[in-house]
């Protein structure tokens, strides 16, 4: 892949743009989407853990299974 990447530079030689094969771009964007999905799941799990701790302390009311399912 490194040989397939091309750079567009300004008059001082500073890289301004990158040109790469479409398949490389697709692979990168697919991986980015997968990482975004993982991040969203992990963020939800973190929030759930915080909520459970707050419920145990009595700071927030516990939710019934029915209430949880109604939110889905």
Residue, then its C-alpha position, 0 to 999 in steps of 0.5 A: x500500500x505505501x507505494x500506491x499512495x501519492x501526495x500533492x504538495x504545495x510549492x514549498x513541498x508541504x503535503x496538502x492532499x493524499x491520493x490513494x486507490x479506491x480499494x484502500x480508501x474503502x478499506x479505511x472507511x470500512x474500518x473507521x465505521x467498525x471502530x465507530x460502532x465499537x465506540x458507540x457500544x462501549x460508550x453505552x456499556x460505560x453509561x450502563x455501568x455508571x447507572x447501575x452504580x447510581x441505582x445501588x447508591x439510590x441516586x436514581x430509580x431502578x427501571x423495570x424490564x418492561x420499562x427498559x423494553x419499551x425504550x427499545 
